[in-house]
Amino acid sequence: MIFAYLDEFGHAGPYFGKDHSRHNASPVFGLAGILLPENAVRPFATRFLKRKNELLAFEIQKAGKQGYEWEKKGTNLFTAASIVKYPAVRNSMLRLINEIRNSQGKIFYYGREKIRNTEDVRANGLYTTVFANALRQINAYCESIDENFILIVDEHSSRRELLETAAKTMFGANPIRKLLSPPFEVESYLNQNMQAADWIATIIGRLWNYKLEAHDFKAYESYEKYYWARVHSVATHSSVMQRSKQQSIPPIKEQQLGSLGMKLKEALSVRTVTTVVEEVSTFSITERTN
């Protein structure tokens, strides 16, 4: 049996650009984490806790907590500055990736590039769409290795919608058959493997922010340098749906308009018409089989 731990990356709300006053968080939204075989779940958690205690001993002690009841969010730990300035922080992610590989586990993610420059975005709709597709991708992986899986996620405000989406994906049209039950919610500060999924999701989100908007997210270049190849050496059945760029309709010559067209042109004062092509391209990583 496979245990899938997933957390969010990116942001589900509108995105206009990095320089926008409000909607500037991320051009992508998705779910990412780790897929562990049943016999690796407890040992992996033990080793993650040990690494966390070593790396963050000062902060844990300062908080007056035991390591097993304390967490450090990946967004706060793996900042663009910290992975460059502090080798111990940078290398802790590399060790985590190696630990996933050594546990016969996999990194997994699924996301979508968002439609930009509009506030007409249904965050819950995007979340449930991503969630359903993530389930199908994990199901495909489990079919390839003939294993069932269960899903563990962090507590979420849209719990009911996620459970309904899972039920529909399990029992509706074209049902997935390797998911044994609707997802289990956990409190991440008490679950070491959920914390590991959060760290992975942070890296995935920043890798894809840079890939989609390298100019706006120039500070994230170091994530690609250190982690892109290493992540994808362990990733399976992972993808981000990318949208094609806005395309302009070529200008029409006046002789092609005719007399009626010319009058309409004058009445409308001529404006440039653009269209958004709804085609998508997908970057995917699928495990090779010999």
C-alpha beads as a LAMMPS data file, in Angstrom:
LAMMPS data file: protein, C-alpha beads

290 atoms
289 bonds

1 atom types
1 bond types

-500.0 500.0 xlo xhi
-500.0 500.0 ylo yhi
-500.0 500.0 zlo zhi

Masses

1 110.0

Atoms # bond

1 1 1 0.000 0.000 0.000
2 1 1 1.127 3.549 -0.778
3 1 1 0.645 6.452 1.635
4 1 1 0.334 9.756 -0.238
5 1 1 0.986 12.969 1.706
6 1 1 -0.013 16.133 -0.188
7 1 1 0.136 19.847 0.550
8 1 1 -0.555 22.972 -1.481
9 1 1 1.910 24.979 -3.533
10 1 1 1.390 28.335 -5.170
11 1 1 -1.828 30.251 -4.572
12 1 1 -5.420 29.584 -5.658
13 1 1 -6.471 33.241 -6.006
14 1 1 -6.143 35.670 -8.959
15 1 1 -2.755 36.526 -10.466
16 1 1 -2.003 39.687 -12.441
17 1 1 1.781 39.850 -12.104
18 1 1 4.560 40.156 -9.585
19 1 1 4.262 43.954 -9.558
20 1 1 0.510 44.036 -8.961
21 1 1 -0.519 45.645 -5.675
22 1 1 -2.752 42.722 -4.599
23 1 1 -2.761 39.690 -6.873
24 1 1 0.964 38.953 -7.048
25 1 1 1.499 35.711 -5.137
26 1 1 1.940 33.001 -7.767
27 1 1 1.045 32.178 -11.393
28 1 1 0.491 28.518 -10.495
29 1 1 -1.480 26.443 -8.027
30 1 1 -1.171 22.758 -7.241
31 1 1 -0.615 19.926 -4.812
32 1 1 2.703 18.255 -4.085
33 1 1 4.246 15.862 -1.640
34 1 1 5.552 12.363 -1.164
35 1 1 4.398 8.826 -1.946
36 1 1 5.713 6.265 0.554
37 1 1 5.311 2.495 0.662
38 1 1 3.600 1.247 3.812
39 1 1 6.736 -0.230 5.375
40 1 1 8.586 3.098 5.028
41 1 1 6.013 5.350 6.714
42 1 1 7.237 5.047 10.328
43 1 1 11.009 4.844 9.582
44 1 1 10.794 7.864 7.259
45 1 1 9.009 9.905 9.933
46 1 1 11.659 8.953 12.485
47 1 1 14.523 10.002 10.235
48 1 1 12.795 13.247 9.237
49 1 1 12.285 14.133 12.904
50 1 1 15.942 13.445 13.635
51 1 1 17.083 15.683 10.769
52 1 1 14.669 18.417 11.825
53 1 1 15.907 18.286 15.415
54 1 1 19.513 18.605 14.229
55 1 1 18.874 21.449 11.795
56 1 1 16.491 23.503 13.924
57 1 1 17.546 22.654 17.492
58 1 1 17.844 26.299 18.547
59 1 1 14.366 27.238 17.317
60 1 1 12.765 24.149 18.854
61 1 1 14.387 24.845 22.210
62 1 1 13.382 28.506 22.039
63 1 1 9.766 27.498 21.398
64 1 1 9.795 25.322 24.524
65 1 1 8.520 22.338 22.531
66 1 1 9.606 18.819 21.736
67 1 1 10.564 18.287 18.114
68 1 1 7.665 15.897 17.505
69 1 1 5.108 18.618 18.394
70 1 1 6.698 21.523 16.525
71 1 1 6.960 22.388 12.852
72 1 1 8.765 24.811 10.607
73 1 1 6.875 25.694 7.452
74 1 1 8.829 25.214 4.252
75 1 1 7.968 28.716 3.025
76 1 1 9.784 30.143 6.059
77 1 1 12.724 27.751 5.998
78 1 1 13.605 27.470 2.302
79 1 1 13.686 31.129 1.331
80 1 1 15.612 32.346 -1.705
81 1 1 18.184 33.913 0.626
82 1 1 18.547 31.006 3.049
83 1 1 19.275 28.299 0.467
84 1 1 22.110 30.425 -0.931
85 1 1 23.507 31.775 2.337
86 1 1 23.195 28.684 4.537
87 1 1 24.524 25.377 3.144
88 1 1 22.935 23.469 6.033
89 1 1 19.471 24.645 4.962
90 1 1 20.140 24.014 1.263
91 1 1 21.550 20.553 1.921
92 1 1 18.702 19.556 4.231
93 1 1 16.400 19.527 1.204
94 1 1 18.883 17.482 -0.795
95 1 1 19.041 14.992 2.083
96 1 1 15.249 14.862 2.213
97 1 1 15.091 14.046 -1.504
98 1 1 17.698 11.307 -1.001
99 1 1 15.707 9.967 1.953
100 1 1 12.593 9.690 -0.210
101 1 1 14.576 7.773 -2.829
102 1 1 16.213 5.497 -0.259
103 1 1 12.762 4.710 1.164
104 1 1 11.600 3.561 -2.307
105 1 1 9.271 6.543 -2.262
106 1 1 8.464 9.140 -4.897
107 1 1 7.959 12.875 -5.148
108 1 1 4.644 13.783 -6.729
109 1 1 2.973 16.982 -7.873
110 1 1 0.142 18.202 -10.051
111 1 1 -0.700 21.836 -10.755
112 1 1 -2.165 24.325 -13.195
113 1 1 -0.992 27.659 -14.476
114 1 1 -3.740 30.159 -13.680
115 1 1 -5.668 32.387 -16.071
116 1 1 -4.197 35.838 -15.535
117 1 1 -5.401 39.417 -15.347
118 1 1 -8.880 38.637 -14.060
119 1 1 -10.465 38.593 -10.637
120 1 1 -13.135 36.215 -11.895
121 1 1 -11.400 33.215 -10.351
122 1 1 -13.140 30.522 -8.310
123 1 1 -10.490 29.443 -5.835
124 1 1 -12.493 26.449 -4.584
125 1 1 -13.198 25.371 -8.164
126 1 1 -9.508 25.485 -9.017
127 1 1 -8.646 23.570 -5.856
128 1 1 -11.159 20.766 -6.493
129 1 1 -10.125 20.480 -10.154
130 1 1 -6.458 20.175 -9.191
131 1 1 -7.366 17.763 -6.405
132 1 1 -9.342 15.441 -8.703
133 1 1 -6.562 15.383 -11.305
134 1 1 -3.939 14.719 -8.625
135 1 1 -5.951 11.710 -7.444
136 1 1 -6.091 10.363 -10.981
137 1 1 -2.348 10.780 -11.465
138 1 1 -1.530 9.010 -8.193
139 1 1 -4.012 6.297 -9.150
140 1 1 -2.170 5.836 -12.459
141 1 1 1.121 5.445 -10.582
142 1 1 -0.414 2.896 -8.209
143 1 1 -1.868 0.957 -11.115
144 1 1 1.620 0.803 -12.660
145 1 1 3.008 -0.850 -9.499
146 1 1 -0.205 -2.750 -8.603
147 1 1 -0.681 -1.099 -5.204
148 1 1 -3.602 0.592 -3.477
149 1 1 -3.187 3.968 -1.802
150 1 1 -4.587 6.191 0.898
151 1 1 -4.310 9.959 0.942
152 1 1 -3.321 12.194 3.856
153 1 1 -3.772 15.967 3.666
154 1 1 -3.419 18.902 6.029
155 1 1 -6.533 20.361 7.635
156 1 1 -8.383 22.527 5.128
157 1 1 -11.237 25.020 5.283
158 1 1 -12.870 23.399 2.225
159 1 1 -12.972 19.956 3.831
160 1 1 -16.503 19.154 2.640
161 1 1 -15.751 20.066 -0.992
162 1 1 -12.596 17.937 -0.981
163 1 1 -14.394 14.920 0.469
164 1 1 -17.157 15.291 -2.118
165 1 1 -14.569 15.575 -4.904
166 1 1 -12.799 12.452 -3.653
167 1 1 -16.074 10.516 -3.500
168 1 1 -17.015 11.617 -7.021
169 1 1 -13.575 10.635 -8.331
170 1 1 -13.784 7.254 -6.595
171 1 1 -17.336 6.316 -7.543
172 1 1 -18.504 8.612 -10.361
173 1 1 -17.895 8.380 -14.100
174 1 1 -14.534 6.790 -14.937
175 1 1 -13.824 5.950 -11.282
176 1 1 -10.355 5.473 -9.869
177 1 1 -10.011 2.113 -8.137
178 1 1 -6.749 2.223 -6.206
179 1 1 -7.834 4.844 -3.636
180 1 1 -9.193 2.887 -0.670
181 1 1 -11.060 5.686 1.118
182 1 1 -11.647 9.436 1.074
183 1 1 -8.635 11.410 2.341
184 1 1 -7.640 11.641 5.989
185 1 1 -6.977 15.081 7.461
186 1 1 -4.181 15.534 10.001
187 1 1 -2.717 18.366 12.023
188 1 1 0.635 18.905 10.383
189 1 1 2.465 20.037 13.514
190 1 1 2.027 16.481 14.873
191 1 1 2.717 14.585 11.647
192 1 1 6.325 14.418 10.478
193 1 1 5.542 13.058 7.015
194 1 1 3.019 15.827 6.432
195 1 1 5.738 18.329 7.323
196 1 1 8.059 16.673 4.810
197 1 1 5.319 17.035 2.165
198 1 1 5.030 20.728 3.045
199 1 1 8.786 21.205 2.507
200 1 1 8.602 19.464 -0.871
201 1 1 5.559 21.536 -1.890
202 1 1 7.474 24.739 -1.119
203 1 1 10.282 23.749 -3.468
204 1 1 7.890 22.647 -6.227
205 1 1 5.976 25.914 -6.055
206 1 1 9.079 28.048 -6.350
207 1 1 10.554 25.925 -9.113
208 1 1 7.394 26.457 -11.156
209 1 1 7.083 30.144 -10.326
210 1 1 10.532 30.554 -11.851
211 1 1 9.795 28.274 -14.808
212 1 1 6.599 30.123 -15.708
213 1 1 7.773 33.680 -14.927
214 1 1 11.568 33.711 -14.825
215 1 1 11.706 37.481 -15.279
216 1 1 9.320 38.252 -12.415
217 1 1 10.734 35.563 -10.121
218 1 1 14.421 36.070 -10.858
219 1 1 15.223 35.600 -7.165
220 1 1 14.059 31.986 -7.501
221 1 1 16.760 31.037 -10.000
222 1 1 18.724 29.289 -7.252
223 1 1 15.885 26.809 -6.709
224 1 1 16.254 25.594 -10.276
225 1 1 20.030 25.432 -9.928
226 1 1 19.985 23.322 -6.787
227 1 1 16.773 21.327 -6.971
228 1 1 15.179 20.918 -10.416
229 1 1 17.240 17.942 -11.550
230 1 1 17.303 16.328 -8.106
231 1 1 13.535 16.612 -7.644
232 1 1 12.784 15.160 -11.059
233 1 1 15.148 12.260 -10.566
234 1 1 12.692 11.062 -7.892
235 1 1 9.386 12.455 -9.251
236 1 1 6.764 10.321 -10.947
237 1 1 3.495 11.004 -12.803
238 1 1 3.895 14.716 -12.108
239 1 1 2.777 17.637 -14.252
240 1 1 1.807 21.290 -14.424
241 1 1 -0.747 22.308 -17.052
242 1 1 0.629 25.361 -18.840
243 1 1 -1.428 27.892 -20.785
244 1 1 -0.329 29.278 -24.137
245 1 1 0.572 32.954 -24.266
246 1 1 -1.842 35.605 -25.491
247 1 1 -1.858 35.900 -29.270
248 1 1 -2.882 38.903 -31.379
249 1 1 -4.941 38.723 -34.552
250 1 1 -2.901 40.170 -37.466
251 1 1 -4.152 43.577 -38.679
252 1 1 -6.578 43.488 -41.644
253 1 1 -5.690 45.530 -44.719
254 1 1 -8.118 48.302 -45.644
255 1 1 -8.763 46.901 -49.130
256 1 1 -10.032 43.703 -47.511
257 1 1 -12.669 45.534 -45.476
258 1 1 -14.964 46.768 -48.229
259 1 1 -17.115 49.877 -47.983
260 1 1 -19.245 48.565 -45.094
261 1 1 -16.156 47.466 -43.196
262 1 1 -14.580 50.883 -43.611
263 1 1 -17.668 52.568 -42.160
264 1 1 -17.626 50.204 -39.184
265 1 1 -13.962 50.891 -38.716
266 1 1 -14.576 54.622 -38.603
267 1 1 -17.519 54.181 -36.216
268 1 1 -15.531 52.060 -33.799
269 1 1 -12.399 54.222 -34.064
270 1 1 -10.425 51.071 -34.795
271 1 1 -9.167 49.012 -31.898
272 1 1 -6.751 46.145 -31.731
273 1 1 -8.479 42.863 -31.098
274 1 1 -6.743 40.153 -29.153
275 1 1 -7.807 36.693 -28.246
276 1 1 -6.687 34.221 -25.632
277 1 1 -6.147 30.771 -27.034
278 1 1 -7.481 28.192 -24.602
279 1 1 -5.133 25.458 -25.694
280 1 1 -2.817 24.131 -23.025
281 1 1 0.559 22.454 -23.010
282 1 1 1.598 20.052 -20.294
283 1 1 5.017 19.340 -18.879
284 1 1 4.994 15.868 -17.354
285 1 1 7.298 13.497 -15.563
286 1 1 6.457 9.808 -15.718
287 1 1 8.485 7.057 -14.131
288 1 1 10.365 4.962 -16.624
289 1 1 9.796 1.240 -16.697
290 1 1 12.369 -1.212 -17.917

Bonds

1 1 1 2
2 1 2 3
3 1 3 4
4 1 4 5
5 1 5 6
6 1 6 7
7 1 7 8
8 1 8 9
9 1 9 10
10 1 10 11
11 1 11 12
12 1 12 13
13 1 13 14
14 1 14 15
15 1 15 16
16 1 16 17
17 1 17 18
18 1 18 19
19 1 19 20
20 1 20 21
21 1 21 22
22 1 22 23
23 1 23 24
24 1 24 25
25 1 25 26
26 1 26 27
27 1 27 28
28 1 28 29
29 1 29 30
30 1 30 31
31 1 31 32
32 1 32 33
33 1 33 34
34 1 34 35
35 1 35 36
36 1 36 37
37 1 37 38
38 1 38 39
39 1 39 40
40 1 40 41
41 1 41 42
42 1 42 43
43 1 43 44
44 1 44 45
45 1 45 46
46 1 46 47
47 1 47 48
48 1 48 49
49 1 49 50
50 1 50 51
51 1 51 52
52 1 52 53
53 1 53 54
54 1 54 55
55 1 55 56
56 1 56 57
57 1 57 58
58 1 58 59
59 1 59 60
60 1 60 61
61 1 61 62
62 1 62 63
63 1 63 64
64 1 64 65
65 1 65 66
66 1 66 67
67 1 67 68
68 1 68 69
69 1 69 70
70 1 70 71
71 1 71 72
72 1 72 73
73 1 73 74
74 1 74 75
75 1 75 76
76 1 76 77
77 1 77 78
78 1 78 79
79 1 79 80
80 1 80 81
81 1 81 82
82 1 82 83
83 1 83 84
84 1 84 85
85 1 85 86
86 1 86 87
87 1 87 88
88 1 88 89
89 1 89 90
90 1 90 91
91 1 91 92
92 1 92 93
93 1 93 94
94 1 94 95
95 1 95 96
96 1 96 97
97 1 97 98
98 1 98 99
99 1 99 100
100 1 100 101
101 1 101 102
102 1 102 103
103 1 103 104
104 1 104 105
105 1 105 106
106 1 106 107
107 1 107 108
108 1 108 109
109 1 109 110
110 1 110 111
111 1 111 112
112 1 112 113
113 1 113 114
114 1 114 115
115 1 115 116
116 1 116 117
117 1 117 118
118 1 118 119
119 1 119 120
120 1 120 121
121 1 121 122
122 1 122 123
123 1 123 124
124 1 124 125
125 1 125 126
126 1 126 127
127 1 127 128
128 1 128 129
129 1 129 130
130 1 130 131
131 1 131 132
132 1 132 133
133 1 133 134
134 1 134 135
135 1 135 136
136 1 136 137
137 1 137 138
138 1 138 139
139 1 139 140
140 1 140 141
141 1 141 142
142 1 142 143
143 1 143 144
144 1 144 145
145 1 145 146
146 1 146 147
147 1 147 148
148 1 148 149
149 1 149 150
150 1 150 151
151 1 151 152
152 1 152 153
153 1 153 154
154 1 154 155
155 1 155 156
156 1 156 157
157 1 157 158
158 1 158 159
159 1 159 160
160 1 160 161
161 1 161 162
162 1 162 163
163 1 163 164
164 1 164 165
165 1 165 166
166 1 166 167
167 1 167 168
168 1 168 169
169 1 169 170
170 1 170 171
171 1 171 172
172 1 172 173
173 1 173 174
174 1 174 175
175 1 175 176
176 1 176 177
177 1 177 178
178 1 178 179
179 1 179 180
180 1 180 181
181 1 181 182
182 1 182 183
183 1 183 184
184 1 184 185
185 1 185 186
186 1 186 187
187 1 187 188
188 1 188 189
189 1 189 190
190 1 190 191
191 1 191 192
192 1 192 193
193 1 193 194
194 1 194 195
195 1 195 196
196 1 196 197
197 1 197 198
198 1 198 199
199 1 199 200
200 1 200 201
201 1 201 202
202 1 202 203
203 1 203 204
204 1 204 205
205 1 205 206
206 1 206 207
207 1 207 208
208 1 208 209
209 1 209 210
210 1 210 211
211 1 211 212
212 1 212 213
213 1 213 214
214 1 214 215
215 1 215 216
216 1 216 217
217 1 217 218
218 1 218 219
219 1 219 220
220 1 220 221
221 1 221 222
222 1 222 223
223 1 223 224
224 1 224 225
225 1 225 226
226 1 226 227
227 1 227 228
228 1 228 229
229 1 229 230
230 1 230 231
231 1 231 232
232 1 232 233
233 1 233 234
234 1 234 235
235 1 235 236
236 1 236 237
237 1 237 238
238 1 238 239
239 1 239 240
240 1 240 241
241 1 241 242
242 1 242 243
243 1 243 244
244 1 244 245
245 1 245 246
246 1 246 247
247 1 247 248
248 1 248 249
249 1 249 250
250 1 250 251
251 1 251 252
252 1 252 253
253 1 253 254
254 1 254 255
255 1 255 256
256 1 256 257
257 1 257 258
258 1 258 259
259 1 259 260
260 1 260 261
261 1 261 262
262 1 262 263
263 1 263 264
264 1 264 265
265 1 265 266
266 1 266 267
267 1 267 268
268 1 268 269
269 1 269 270
270 1 270 271
271 1 271 272
272 1 272 273
273 1 273 274
274 1 274 275
275 1 275 276
276 1 276 277
277 1 277 278
278 1 278 279
279 1 279 280
280 1 280 281
281 1 281 282
282 1 282 283
283 1 283 284
284 1 284 285
285 1 285 286
286 1 286 287
287 1 287 288
288 1 288 289
289 1 289 290
